[in-house]
Amino acid sequence: MPKLDWMIKQGIINIGDKICVISHPNEVATIVDYKHVEYNGEIMSLNAFGCKVTGWVAIQSYALMRRVNEKKTLSQLREEKMKELGMIK
């Protein structure tokens, strides 16, 4: 599946957008580039942010994260765009 860089290029998510893990909506990170977020002054990968917030050693970032104030997960947004572009049915 396409990653964050593709999602930014497609306009699905933008640099500067605020994201959170669904189960931890008060812990917010900011998208800073095609591979990283900023969380509490630290630059890290999307996966590292999810693990740090949840305390887990691994996380399905796209399935369990969403933009702040939005219901759809990153995975759902990505899938919608892929369907729109005919990449999947």
PDB file of N, CA, C and O in Angstrom:
ATOM      1  N   MET A   1       0.849  -1.189   0.000  1.00  0.00           N
ATOM      2  CA  MET A   1       0.000   0.000   0.000  1.00  0.00           C
ATOM      3  C   MET A   1       0.891   1.248   0.000  1.00  0.00           C
ATOM      4  O   MET A   1       1.975   1.245   0.582  1.00  0.00           O
ATOM      5  N   PRO A   2       0.425   2.301  -0.652  1.00  0.00           N
ATOM      6  CA  PRO A   2       1.191   3.546  -0.656  1.00  0.00           C
ATOM      7  C   PRO A   2       1.377   4.092   0.763  1.00  0.00           C
ATOM      8  O   PRO A   2       0.553   3.876   1.652  1.00  0.00           O
ATOM      9  N   LYS A   3       2.470   4.794   0.934  1.00  0.00           N
ATOM     10  CA  LYS A   3       2.829   5.347   2.249  1.00  0.00           C
ATOM     11  C   LYS A   3       2.518   6.845   2.318  1.00  0.00           C
ATOM     12  O   LYS A   3       1.853   7.403   1.445  1.00  0.00           O
ATOM     13  N   LEU A   4       3.016   7.471   3.371  1.00  0.00           N
ATOM     14  CA  LEU A   4       2.737   8.878   3.649  1.00  0.00           C
ATOM     15  C   LEU A   4       3.169   9.794   2.507  1.00  0.00           C
ATOM     16  O   LEU A   4       2.464  10.753   2.191  1.00  0.00           O
ATOM     17  N   ASP A   5       4.312   9.518   1.884  1.00  0.00           N
ATOM     18  CA  ASP A   5       4.772  10.382   0.794  1.00  0.00           C
ATOM     19  C   ASP A   5       3.744  10.429  -0.334  1.00  0.00           C
ATOM     20  O   ASP A   5       3.463  11.499  -0.874  1.00  0.00           O
ATOM     21  N   TRP A   6       3.182   9.277  -0.691  1.00  0.00           N
ATOM     22  CA  TRP A   6       2.159   9.209  -1.732  1.00  0.00           C
ATOM     23  C   TRP A   6       0.912   9.970  -1.302  1.00  0.00           C
ATOM     24  O   TRP A   6       0.309  10.689  -2.100  1.00  0.00           O
ATOM     25  N   MET A   7       0.530   9.811  -0.044  1.00  0.00           N
ATOM     26  CA  MET A   7      -0.673  10.479   0.461  1.00  0.00           C
ATOM     27  C   MET A   7      -0.513  11.999   0.402  1.00  0.00           C
ATOM     28  O   MET A   7      -1.467  12.711   0.087  1.00  0.00           O
ATOM     29  N   ILE A   8       0.675  12.490   0.700  1.00  0.00           N
ATOM     30  CA  ILE A   8       0.924  13.938   0.629  1.00  0.00           C
ATOM     31  C   ILE A   8       0.899  14.387  -0.828  1.00  0.00           C
ATOM     32  O   ILE A   8       0.287  15.407  -1.147  1.00  0.00           O
ATOM     33  N   LYS A   9       1.553  13.646  -1.711  1.00  0.00           N
ATOM     34  CA  LYS A   9       1.568  14.006  -3.136  1.00  0.00           C
ATOM     35  C   LYS A   9       0.161  14.019  -3.724  1.00  0.00           C
ATOM     36  O   LYS A   9      -0.131  14.822  -4.610  1.00  0.00           O
ATOM     37  N   GLN A  10      -0.708  13.142  -3.242  1.00  0.00           N
ATOM     38  CA  GLN A  10      -2.087  13.063  -3.724  1.00  0.00           C
ATOM     39  C   GLN A  10      -3.008  14.094  -3.067  1.00  0.00           C
ATOM     40  O   GLN A  10      -4.163  14.231  -3.470  1.00  0.00           O
ATOM     41  N   GLY A  11      -2.513  14.816  -2.064  1.00  0.00           N
ATOM     42  CA  GLY A  11      -3.328  15.810  -1.382  1.00  0.00           C
ATOM     43  C   GLY A  11      -4.303  15.219  -0.378  1.00  0.00           C
ATOM     44  O   GLY A  11      -5.244  15.887   0.049  1.00  0.00           O
ATOM     45  N   ILE A  12      -4.079  13.966  -0.002  1.00  0.00           N
ATOM     46  CA  ILE A  12      -4.943  13.306   0.976  1.00  0.00           C
ATOM     47  C   ILE A  12      -4.664  13.865   2.360  1.00  0.00           C
ATOM     48  O   ILE A  12      -5.573  14.077   3.162  1.00  0.00           O
ATOM     49  N   ILE A  13      -3.407  14.094   2.615  1.00  0.00           N
ATOM     50  CA  ILE A  13      -2.957  14.671   3.878  1.00  0.00           C
ATOM     51  C   ILE A  13      -1.890  15.696   3.520  1.00  0.00           C
ATOM     52  O   ILE A  13      -1.224  15.565   2.493  1.00  0.00           O
ATOM     53  N   ASN A  14      -1.723  16.712   4.355  1.00  0.00           N
ATOM     54  CA  ASN A  14      -0.802  17.798   4.042  1.00  0.00           C
ATOM     55  C   ASN A  14       0.233  17.995   5.137  1.00  0.00           C
ATOM     56  O   ASN A  14      -0.002  17.698   6.308  1.00  0.00           O
ATOM     57  N   ILE A  15       1.377  18.500   4.725  1.00  0.00           N
ATOM     58  CA  ILE A  15       2.375  18.903   5.707  1.00  0.00           C
ATOM     59  C   ILE A  15       1.714  19.964   6.575  1.00  0.00           C
ATOM     60  O   ILE A  15       1.078  20.887   6.066  1.00  0.00           O
ATOM     61  N   GLY A  16       1.867  19.831   7.870  1.00  0.00           N
ATOM     62  CA  GLY A  16       1.228  20.748   8.816  1.00  0.00           C
ATOM     63  C   GLY A  16      -0.037  20.190   9.442  1.00  0.00           C
ATOM     64  O   GLY A  16      -0.502  20.707  10.457  1.00  0.00           O
ATOM     65  N   ASP A  17      -0.610  19.129   8.844  1.00  0.00           N
ATOM     66  CA  ASP A  17      -1.802  18.513   9.415  1.00  0.00           C
ATOM     67  C   ASP A  17      -1.488  17.914  10.780  1.00  0.00           C
ATOM     68  O   ASP A  17      -0.383  17.427  11.018  1.00  0.00           O
ATOM     69  N   LYS A  18      -2.456  17.957  11.657  1.00  0.00           N
ATOM     70  CA  LYS A  18      -2.350  17.375  12.995  1.00  0.00           C
ATOM     71  C   LYS A  18      -2.980  15.990  12.959  1.00  0.00           C
ATOM     72  O   LYS A  18      -4.083  15.813  12.441  1.00  0.00           O
ATOM     73  N   ILE A  19      -2.269  15.005  13.516  1.00  0.00           N
ATOM     74  CA  ILE A  19      -2.790  13.644  13.557  1.00  0.00           C
ATOM     75  C   ILE A  19      -2.717  13.100  14.979  1.00  0.00           C
ATOM     76  O   ILE A  19      -1.987  13.617  15.825  1.00  0.00           O
ATOM     77  N   CYS A  20      -3.489  12.049  15.220  1.00  0.00           N
ATOM     78  CA  CYS A  20      -3.487  11.390  16.524  1.00  0.00           C
ATOM     79  C   CYS A  20      -3.789   9.909  16.345  1.00  0.00           C
ATOM     80  O   CYS A  20      -4.311   9.486  15.313  1.00  0.00           O
ATOM     81  N   VAL A  21      -3.454   9.137  17.357  1.00  0.00           N
ATOM     82  CA  VAL A  21      -3.862   7.738  17.407  1.00  0.00           C
ATOM     83  C   VAL A  21      -5.304   7.754  17.904  1.00  0.00           C
ATOM     84  O   VAL A  21      -5.623   8.490  18.838  1.00  0.00           O
ATOM     85  N   ILE A  22      -6.170   6.965  17.304  1.00  0.00           N
ATOM     86  CA  ILE A  22      -7.597   6.979  17.642  1.00  0.00           C
ATOM     87  C   ILE A  22      -7.832   6.824  19.139  1.00  0.00           C
ATOM     88  O   ILE A  22      -8.677   7.515  19.709  1.00  0.00           O
ATOM     89  N   SER A  23      -7.095   5.927  19.775  1.00  0.00           N
ATOM     90  CA  SER A  23      -7.306   5.660  21.202  1.00  0.00           C
ATOM     91  C   SER A  23      -6.635   6.690  22.121  1.00  0.00           C
ATOM     92  O   SER A  23      -6.805   6.633  23.339  1.00  0.00           O
ATOM     93  N   HIS A  24      -5.877   7.628  21.546  1.00  0.00           N
ATOM     94  CA  HIS A  24      -5.180   8.659  22.323  1.00  0.00           C
ATOM     95  C   HIS A  24      -5.364  10.024  21.642  1.00  0.00           C
ATOM     96  O   HIS A  24      -4.384  10.626  21.202  1.00  0.00           O
ATOM     97  N   PRO A  25      -6.609  10.517  21.551  1.00  0.00           N
ATOM     98  CA  PRO A  25      -6.877  11.734  20.772  1.00  0.00           C
ATOM     99  C   PRO A  25      -6.233  13.007  21.311  1.00  0.00           C
ATOM    100  O   PRO A  25      -6.137  14.000  20.590  1.00  0.00           O
ATOM    101  N   ASN A  26      -5.798  12.993  22.549  1.00  0.00           N
ATOM    102  CA  ASN A  26      -5.177  14.195  23.117  1.00  0.00           C
ATOM    103  C   ASN A  26      -3.682  14.270  22.869  1.00  0.00           C
ATOM    104  O   ASN A  26      -3.053  15.286  23.168  1.00  0.00           O
ATOM    105  N   GLU A  27      -3.107  13.206  22.326  1.00  0.00           N
ATOM    106  CA  GLU A  27      -1.686  13.182  21.972  1.00  0.00           C
ATOM    107  C   GLU A  27      -1.597  13.478  20.481  1.00  0.00           C
ATOM    108  O   GLU A  27      -1.957  12.638  19.656  1.00  0.00           O
ATOM    109  N   VAL A  28      -1.123  14.665  20.137  1.00  0.00           N
ATOM    110  CA  VAL A  28      -1.185  15.142  18.756  1.00  0.00           C
ATOM    111  C   VAL A  28       0.216  15.367  18.191  1.00  0.00           C
ATOM    112  O   VAL A  28       1.088  15.932  18.850  1.00  0.00           O
ATOM    113  N   ALA A  29       0.405  14.914  16.963  1.00  0.00           N
ATOM    114  CA  ALA A  29       1.652  15.145  16.229  1.00  0.00           C
ATOM    115  C   ALA A  29       1.328  15.950  14.971  1.00  0.00           C
ATOM    116  O   ALA A  29       0.190  15.969  14.502  1.00  0.00           O
ATOM    117  N   THR A  30       2.348  16.607  14.440  1.00  0.00           N
ATOM    118  CA  THR A  30       2.207  17.401  13.224  1.00  0.00           C
ATOM    119  C   THR A  30       3.044  16.772  12.115  1.00  0.00           C
ATOM    120  O   THR A  30       4.210  16.439  12.324  1.00  0.00           O
ATOM    121  N   ILE A  31       2.449  16.611  10.940  1.00  0.00           N
ATOM    122  CA  ILE A  31       3.181  16.103   9.782  1.00  0.00           C
ATOM    123  C   ILE A  31       4.202  17.162   9.381  1.00  0.00           C
ATOM    124  O   ILE A  31       3.834  18.307   9.120  1.00  0.00           O
ATOM    125  N   VAL A  32       5.496  16.789   9.329  1.00  0.00           N
ATOM    126  CA  VAL A  32       6.534  17.766   8.970  1.00  0.00           C
ATOM    127  C   VAL A  32       7.137  17.514   7.593  1.00  0.00           C
ATOM    128  O   VAL A  32       7.642  18.446   6.967  1.00  0.00           O
ATOM    129  N   ASP A  33       7.094  16.287   7.116  1.00  0.00           N
ATOM    130  CA  ASP A  33       7.567  15.995   5.768  1.00  0.00           C
ATOM    131  C   ASP A  33       7.034  14.637   5.336  1.00  0.00           C
ATOM    132  O   ASP A  33       6.118  14.096   5.955  1.00  0.00           O
ATOM    133  N   TYR A  34       7.607  14.093   4.279  1.00  0.00           N
ATOM    134  CA  TYR A  34       7.103  12.854   3.685  1.00  0.00           C
ATOM    135  C   TYR A  34       7.297  11.613   4.547  1.00  0.00           C
ATOM    136  O   TYR A  34       6.724  10.563   4.254  1.00  0.00           O
ATOM    137  N   LYS A  35       8.097  11.719   5.604  1.00  0.00           N
ATOM    138  CA  LYS A  35       8.374  10.544   6.431  1.00  0.00           C
ATOM    139  C   LYS A  35       8.269  10.796   7.930  1.00  0.00           C
ATOM    140  O   LYS A  35       8.341   9.852   8.716  1.00  0.00           O
ATOM    141  N   HIS A  36       8.099  12.056   8.343  1.00  0.00           N
ATOM    142  CA  HIS A  36       8.221  12.376   9.763  1.00  0.00           C
ATOM    143  C   HIS A  36       7.084  13.232  10.299  1.00  0.00           C
ATOM    144  O   HIS A  36       6.404  13.956   9.571  1.00  0.00           O
ATOM    145  N   VAL A  37       6.915  13.111  11.610  1.00  0.00           N
ATOM    146  CA  VAL A  37       6.011  13.964  12.368  1.00  0.00           C
ATOM    147  C   VAL A  37       6.794  14.607  13.498  1.00  0.00           C
ATOM    148  O   VAL A  37       7.879  14.149  13.857  1.00  0.00           O
ATOM    149  N   GLU A  38       6.232  15.674  14.056  1.00  0.00           N
ATOM    150  CA  GLU A  38       6.813  16.312  15.240  1.00  0.00           C
ATOM    151  C   GLU A  38       5.867  16.070  16.395  1.00  0.00           C
ATOM    152  O   GLU A  38       4.676  16.368  16.309  1.00  0.00           O
ATOM    153  N   TYR A  39       6.398  15.533  17.468  1.00  0.00           N
ATOM    154  CA  TYR A  39       5.601  15.253  18.654  1.00  0.00           C
ATOM    155  C   TYR A  39       6.387  15.716  19.873  1.00  0.00           C
ATOM    156  O   TYR A  39       7.493  15.238  20.124  1.00  0.00           O
ATOM    157  N   ASN A  40       5.821  16.639  20.620  1.00  0.00           N
ATOM    158  CA  ASN A  40       6.471  17.195  21.821  1.00  0.00           C
ATOM    159  C   ASN A  40       7.897  17.657  21.537  1.00  0.00           C
ATOM    160  O   ASN A  40       8.808  17.401  22.324  1.00  0.00           O
ATOM    161  N   GLY A  41       8.086  18.339  20.409  1.00  0.00           N
ATOM    162  CA  GLY A  41       9.381  18.896  20.055  1.00  0.00           C
ATOM    163  C   GLY A  41      10.371  17.908  19.464  1.00  0.00           C
ATOM    164  O   GLY A  41      11.516  18.271  19.198  1.00  0.00           O
ATOM    165  N   GLU A  42       9.955  16.670  19.254  1.00  0.00           N
ATOM    166  CA  GLU A  42      10.840  15.637  18.721  1.00  0.00           C
ATOM    167  C   GLU A  42      10.354  15.201  17.332  1.00  0.00           C
ATOM    168  O   GLU A  42       9.161  14.984  17.120  1.00  0.00           O
ATOM    169  N   ILE A  43      11.285  15.078  16.404  1.00  0.00           N
ATOM    170  CA  ILE A  43      10.971  14.604  15.061  1.00  0.00           C
ATOM    171  C   ILE A  43      11.130  13.082  15.045  1.00  0.00           C
ATOM    172  O   ILE A  43      12.141  12.553  15.506  1.00  0.00           O
ATOM    173  N   MET A  44      10.130  12.389  14.515  1.00  0.00           N
ATOM    174  CA  MET A  44      10.160  10.920  14.477  1.00  0.00           C
ATOM    175  C   MET A  44       9.279  10.419  13.343  1.00  0.00           C
ATOM    176  O   MET A  44       8.530  11.182  12.734  1.00  0.00           O
ATOM    177  N   SER A  45       9.381   9.128  13.072  1.00  0.00           N
ATOM    178  CA  SER A  45       8.526   8.521  12.051  1.00  0.00           C
ATOM    179  C   SER A  45       7.093   8.416  12.571  1.00  0.00           C
ATOM    180  O   SER A  45       6.840   8.520  13.771  1.00  0.00           O
ATOM    181  N   LEU A  46       6.186   8.212  11.659  1.00  0.00           N
ATOM    182  CA  LEU A  46       4.782   8.009  12.013  1.00  0.00           C
ATOM    183  C   LEU A  46       4.644   6.809  12.949  1.00  0.00           C
ATOM    184  O   LEU A  46       3.917   6.865  13.941  1.00  0.00           O
ATOM    185  N   ASN A  47       5.341   5.734  12.628  1.00  0.00           N
ATOM    186  CA  ASN A  47       5.291   4.528  13.434  1.00  0.00           C
ATOM    187  C   ASN A  47       5.861   4.764  14.833  1.00  0.00           C
ATOM    188  O   ASN A  47       5.289   4.304  15.821  1.00  0.00           O
ATOM    189  N   ALA A  48       6.975   5.473  14.920  1.00  0.00           N
ATOM    190  CA  ALA A  48       7.582   5.761  16.226  1.00  0.00           C
ATOM    191  C   ALA A  48       6.632   6.589  17.092  1.00  0.00           C
ATOM    192  O   ALA A  48       6.530   6.361  18.297  1.00  0.00           O
ATOM    193  N   PHE A  49       5.945   7.539  16.484  1.00  0.00           N
ATOM    194  CA  PHE A  49       4.959   8.335  17.221  1.00  0.00           C
ATOM    195  C   PHE A  49       3.870   7.437  17.791  1.00  0.00           C
ATOM    196  O   PHE A  49       3.536   7.531  18.972  1.00  0.00           O
ATOM    197  N   GLY A  50       3.317   6.567  16.953  1.00  0.00           N
ATOM    198  CA  GLY A  50       2.260   5.670  17.418  1.00  0.00           C
ATOM    199  C   GLY A  50       2.713   4.774  18.548  1.00  0.00           C
ATOM    200  O   GLY A  50       1.979   4.565  19.514  1.00  0.00           O
ATOM    201  N   CYS A  51       3.916   4.243  18.436  1.00  0.00           N
ATOM    202  CA  CYS A  51       4.454   3.366  19.491  1.00  0.00           C
ATOM    203  C   CYS A  51       4.714   4.143  20.773  1.00  0.00           C
ATOM    204  O   CYS A  51       4.455   3.646  21.869  1.00  0.00           O
ATOM    205  N   LYS A  52       5.221   5.352  20.635  1.00  0.00           N
ATOM    206  CA  LYS A  52       5.509   6.174  21.815  1.00  0.00           C
ATOM    207  C   LYS A  52       4.230   6.508  22.583  1.00  0.00           C
ATOM    208  O   LYS A  52       4.197   6.437  23.811  1.00  0.00           O
ATOM    209  N   VAL A  53       3.205   6.863  21.866  1.00  0.00           N
ATOM    210  CA  VAL A  53       1.935   7.248  22.479  1.00  0.00           C
ATOM    211  C   VAL A  53       1.228   6.058  23.132  1.00  0.00           C
ATOM    212  O   VAL A  53       0.681   6.177  24.228  1.00  0.00           O
ATOM    213  N   THR A  54       1.245   4.922  22.455  1.00  0.00           N
ATOM    214  CA  THR A  54       0.509   3.758  22.962  1.00  0.00           C
ATOM    215  C   THR A  54       1.326   2.892  23.915  1.00  0.00           C
ATOM    216  O   THR A  54       0.769   2.171  24.744  1.00  0.00           O
ATOM    217  N   GLY A  55       2.649   2.968  23.792  1.00  0.00           N
ATOM    218  CA  GLY A  55       3.510   2.095  24.582  1.00  0.00           C
ATOM    219  C   GLY A  55       3.704   0.732  23.948  1.00  0.00           C
ATOM    220  O   GLY A  55       4.335  -0.149  24.534  1.00  0.00           O
ATOM    221  N   TRP A  56       3.162   0.556  22.750  1.00  0.00           N
ATOM    222  CA  TRP A  56       3.296  -0.710  22.036  1.00  0.00           C
ATOM    223  C   TRP A  56       4.640  -0.755  21.319  1.00  0.00           C
ATOM    224  O   TRP A  56       5.266   0.280  21.092  1.00  0.00           O
ATOM    225  N   VAL A  57       5.079  -1.960  20.964  1.00  0.00           N
ATOM    226  CA  VAL A  57       6.335  -2.103  20.222  1.00  0.00           C
ATOM    227  C   VAL A  57       6.105  -2.003  18.716  1.00  0.00           C
ATOM    228  O   VAL A  57       7.052  -1.772  17.965  1.00  0.00           O
ATOM    229  N   ALA A  58       4.874  -2.172  18.269  1.00  0.00           N
ATOM    230  CA  ALA A  58       4.511  -2.032  16.864  1.00  0.00           C
ATOM    231  C   ALA A  58       3.081  -1.516  16.782  1.00  0.00           C
ATOM    232  O   ALA A  58       2.280  -1.716  17.695  1.00  0.00           O
ATOM    233  N   ILE A  59       2.779  -0.856  15.685  1.00  0.00           N
ATOM    234  CA  ILE A  59       1.432  -0.302  15.509  1.00  0.00           C
ATOM    235  C   ILE A  59       1.093  -0.259  14.024  1.00  0.00           C
ATOM    236  O   ILE A  59       1.965  -0.017  13.189  1.00  0.00           O
ATOM    237  N   GLN A  60      -0.144  -0.489  13.706  1.00  0.00           N
ATOM    238  CA  GLN A  60      -0.624  -0.322  12.335  1.00  0.00           C
ATOM    239  C   GLN A  60      -1.007   1.152  12.184  1.00  0.00           C
ATOM    240  O   GLN A  60      -2.169   1.529  12.335  1.00  0.00           O
ATOM    241  N   SER A  61      -0.013   1.961  11.886  1.00  0.00           N
ATOM    242  CA  SER A  61      -0.178   3.416  11.889  1.00  0.00           C
ATOM    243  C   SER A  61      -1.364   3.898  11.078  1.00  0.00           C
ATOM    244  O   SER A  61      -2.174   4.681  11.572  1.00  0.00           O
ATOM    245  N   TYR A  62      -1.477   3.445   9.846  1.00  0.00           N
ATOM    246  CA  TYR A  62      -2.515   3.971   8.957  1.00  0.00           C
ATOM    247  C   TYR A  62      -3.913   3.547   9.402  1.00  0.00           C
ATOM    248  O   TYR A  62      -4.871   4.300   9.228  1.00  0.00           O
ATOM    249  N   ALA A  63      -4.036   2.358   9.971  1.00  0.00           N
ATOM    250  CA  ALA A  63      -5.337   1.861  10.413  1.00  0.00           C
ATOM    251  C   ALA A  63      -5.772   2.486  11.740  1.00  0.00           C
ATOM    252  O   ALA A  63      -6.966   2.556  12.029  1.00  0.00           O
ATOM    253  N   LEU A  64      -4.813   2.937  12.544  1.00  0.00           N
ATOM    254  CA  LEU A  64      -5.133   3.410  13.895  1.00  0.00           C
ATOM    255  C   LEU A  64      -4.914   4.900  14.106  1.00  0.00           C
ATOM    256  O   LEU A  64      -5.038   5.386  15.230  1.00  0.00           O
ATOM    257  N   MET A  65      -4.589   5.634  13.046  1.00  0.00           N
ATOM    258  CA  MET A  65      -4.392   7.083  13.165  1.00  0.00           C
ATOM    259  C   MET A  65      -5.348   7.820  12.257  1.00  0.00           C
ATOM    260  O   MET A  65      -5.803   7.306  11.236  1.00  0.00           O
ATOM    261  N   ARG A  66      -5.637   9.042  12.664  1.00  0.00           N
ATOM    262  CA  ARG A  66      -6.520   9.901  11.879  1.00  0.00           C
ATOM    263  C   ARG A  66      -6.084  11.347  12.069  1.00  0.00           C
ATOM    264  O   ARG A  66      -5.327  11.671  12.984  1.00  0.00           O
ATOM    265  N   ARG A  67      -6.575  12.201  11.189  1.00  0.00           N
ATOM    266  CA  ARG A  67      -6.357  13.632  11.414  1.00  0.00           C
ATOM    267  C   ARG A  67      -7.209  14.060  12.595  1.00  0.00           C
ATOM    268  O   ARG A  67      -8.297  13.529  12.817  1.00  0.00           O
ATOM    269  N   VAL A  68      -6.710  15.014  13.340  1.00  0.00           N
ATOM    270  CA  VAL A  68      -7.472  15.557  14.462  1.00  0.00           C
ATOM    271  C   VAL A  68      -8.776  16.125  13.904  1.00  0.00           C
ATOM    272  O   VAL A  68      -8.778  16.764  12.851  1.00  0.00           O
ATOM    273  N   ASN A  69      -9.869  15.896  14.600  1.00  0.00           N
ATOM    274  CA  ASN A  69     -11.202  16.375  14.214  1.00  0.00           C
ATOM    275  C   ASN A  69     -11.746  15.726  12.944  1.00  0.00           C
ATOM    276  O   ASN A  69     -12.618  16.292  12.285  1.00  0.00           O
ATOM    277  N   GLU A  70     -11.245  14.557  12.599  1.00  0.00           N
ATOM    278  CA  GLU A  70     -11.778  13.812  11.467  1.00  0.00           C
ATOM    279  C   GLU A  70     -12.012  12.377  11.918  1.00  0.00           C
ATOM    280  O   GLU A  70     -11.235  11.838  12.707  1.00  0.00           O
ATOM    281  N   LYS A  71     -13.052  11.770  11.435  1.00  0.00           N
ATOM    282  CA  LYS A  71     -13.407  10.406  11.847  1.00  0.00           C
ATOM    283  C   LYS A  71     -12.655   9.332  11.073  1.00  0.00           C
ATOM    284  O   LYS A  71     -12.313   8.293  11.639  1.00  0.00           O
ATOM    285  N   LYS A  72     -12.391   9.564   9.789  1.00  0.00           N
ATOM    286  CA  LYS A  72     -11.768   8.545   8.949  1.00  0.00           C
ATOM    287  C   LYS A  72     -10.283   8.377   9.285  1.00  0.00           C
ATOM    288  O   LYS A  72      -9.564   9.344   9.533  1.00  0.00           O
ATOM    289  N   THR A  73      -9.856   7.117   9.282  1.00  0.00           N
ATOM    290  CA  THR A  73      -8.447   6.826   9.522  1.00  0.00           C
ATOM    291  C   THR A  73      -7.628   7.139   8.270  1.00  0.00           C
ATOM    292  O   THR A  73      -8.177   7.314   7.182  1.00  0.00           O
ATOM    293  N   LEU A  74      -6.315   7.205   8.441  1.00  0.00           N
ATOM    294  CA  LEU A  74      -5.437   7.404   7.294  1.00  0.00           C
ATOM    295  C   LEU A  74      -5.628   6.287   6.285  1.00  0.00           C
ATOM    296  O   LEU A  74      -5.584   6.524   5.077  1.00  0.00           O
ATOM    297  N   SER A  75      -5.837   5.083   6.765  1.00  0.00           N
ATOM    298  CA  SER A  75      -6.071   3.935   5.895  1.00  0.00           C
ATOM    299  C   SER A  75      -7.344   4.120   5.065  1.00  0.00           C
ATOM    300  O   SER A  75      -7.345   3.851   3.864  1.00  0.00           O
ATOM    301  N   GLN A  76      -8.406   4.570   5.688  1.00  0.00           N
ATOM    302  CA  GLN A  76      -9.663   4.789   4.975  1.00  0.00           C
ATOM    303  C   GLN A  76      -9.519   5.887   3.920  1.00  0.00           C
ATOM    304  O   GLN A  76     -10.031   5.753   2.809  1.00  0.00           O
ATOM    305  N   LEU A  77      -8.825   6.968   4.267  1.00  0.00           N
ATOM    306  CA  LEU A  77      -8.610   8.053   3.315  1.00  0.00           C
ATOM    307  C   LEU A  77      -7.776   7.575   2.132  1.00  0.00           C
ATOM    308  O   LEU A  77      -8.065   7.910   0.983  1.00  0.00           O
ATOM    309  N   ARG A  78      -6.745   6.794   2.417  1.00  0.00           N
ATOM    310  CA  ARG A  78      -5.872   6.259   1.371  1.00  0.00           C
ATOM    311  C   ARG A  78      -6.668   5.337   0.438  1.00  0.00           C
ATOM    312  O   ARG A  78      -6.552   5.424  -0.785  1.00  0.00           O
ATOM    313  N   GLU A  79      -7.474   4.458   1.031  1.00  0.00           N
ATOM    314  CA  GLU A  79      -8.265   3.527   0.234  1.00  0.00           C
ATOM    315  C   GLU A  79      -9.254   4.259  -0.664  1.00  0.00           C
ATOM    316  O   GLU A  79      -9.432   3.879  -1.821  1.00  0.00           O
ATOM    317  N   GLU A  80      -9.894   5.297  -0.153  1.00  0.00           N
ATOM    318  CA  GLU A  80     -10.830   6.075  -0.968  1.00  0.00           C
ATOM    319  C   GLU A  80     -10.132   6.663  -2.191  1.00  0.00           C
ATOM    320  O   GLU A  80     -10.670   6.627  -3.297  1.00  0.00           O
ATOM    321  N   LYS A  81      -8.939   7.202  -1.988  1.00  0.00           N
ATOM    322  CA  LYS A  81      -8.201   7.817  -3.099  1.00  0.00           C
ATOM    323  C   LYS A  81      -7.754   6.749  -4.098  1.00  0.00           C
ATOM    324  O   LYS A  81      -7.796   6.969  -5.308  1.00  0.00           O
ATOM    325  N   MET A  82      -7.332   5.608  -3.594  1.00  0.00           N
ATOM    326  CA  MET A  82      -6.908   4.516  -4.478  1.00  0.00           C
ATOM    327  C   MET A  82      -8.079   4.037  -5.344  1.00  0.00           C
ATOM    328  O   MET A  82      -7.897   3.740  -6.525  1.00  0.00           O
ATOM    329  N   LYS A  83      -9.271   3.963  -4.762  1.00  0.00           N
ATOM    330  CA  LYS A  83     -10.462   3.573  -5.530  1.00  0.00           C
ATOM    331  C   LYS A  83     -10.777   4.640  -6.588  1.00  0.00           C
ATOM    332  O   LYS A  83     -11.093   4.321  -7.734  1.00  0.00           O
ATOM    333  N   GLU A  84     -10.687   5.892  -6.185  1.00  0.00           N
ATOM    334  CA  GLU A  84     -10.962   7.005  -7.101  1.00  0.00           C
ATOM    335  C   GLU A  84     -10.012   6.951  -8.315  1.00  0.00           C
ATOM    336  O   GLU A  84     -10.414   7.252  -9.439  1.00  0.00           O
ATOM    337  N   LEU A  85      -8.761   6.568  -8.071  1.00  0.00           N
ATOM    338  CA  LEU A  85      -7.764   6.514  -9.137  1.00  0.00           C
ATOM    339  C   LEU A  85      -7.770   5.171  -9.887  1.00  0.00           C
ATOM    340  O   LEU A  85      -6.987   4.973 -10.816  1.00  0.00           O
ATOM    341  N   GLY A  86      -8.649   4.261  -9.480  1.00  0.00           N
ATOM    342  CA  GLY A  86      -8.740   2.964 -10.140  1.00  0.00           C
ATOM    343  C   GLY A  86      -7.621   2.000  -9.778  1.00  0.00           C
ATOM    344  O   GLY A  86      -7.377   1.031 -10.498  1.00  0.00           O
ATOM    345  N   MET A  87      -6.949   2.255  -8.681  1.00  0.00           N
ATOM    346  CA  MET A  87      -5.855   1.389  -8.248  1.00  0.00           C
ATOM    347  C   MET A  87      -6.369   0.117  -7.584  1.00  0.00           C
ATOM    348  O   MET A  87      -5.714  -0.924  -7.628  1.00  0.00           O
ATOM    349  N   ILE A  88      -7.540   0.209  -6.970  1.00  0.00           N
ATOM    350  CA  ILE A  88      -8.209  -0.935  -6.344  1.00  0.00           C
ATOM    351  C   ILE A  88      -9.700  -0.800  -6.626  1.00  0.00           C
ATOM    352  O   ILE A  88     -10.178   0.254  -7.046  1.00  0.00           O
ATOM    353  N   LYS A  89     -10.424  -1.891  -6.385  1.00  0.00           N
ATOM    354  CA  LYS A  89     -11.877  -1.860  -6.576  1.00  0.00           C
ATOM    355  C   LYS A  89     -12.587  -1.651  -5.282  1.00  0.00           C
ATOM    356  O   LYS A  89     -13.817  -1.599  -5.254  1.00  0.00           O
TER     357      LYS A  89
END
